[in-house]
Amino acid sequence: MVIFEFPSMDAIHAFWGSPEYVPVKKIREGAATLDVWAVAGA
């Protein structure tokens, strides 16, 4: 289990859709099972 903390939901979306993250997504595909949950804080 891995937990990341982001300052906002917008920051999560910006990270997930960023061009810099594309190569990491390609490495991860087929190497792991991924279940992503985003939960807004208080």
GIQUIDA-V708085 format. One record per pair of residues at least 6 apart in sequence whose ideal C-beta (glycine too) atoms are under 7 Angstrom apart, sorted by the first residue. I is the first residue (numbers start at 1). J is the second residue. D is the distance in Angstrom with one decimal. If there is no record, write none. Layout:
# GIQUIDA-V708085
((I:J:D) (I:J:D))
This chain:
# GIQUIDA-V708085
((6:12:4.8) (6:15:6.9) (9:38:6.4) (9:40:6.0) (12:38:5.4) (15:21:6.3) (28:34:6.7))
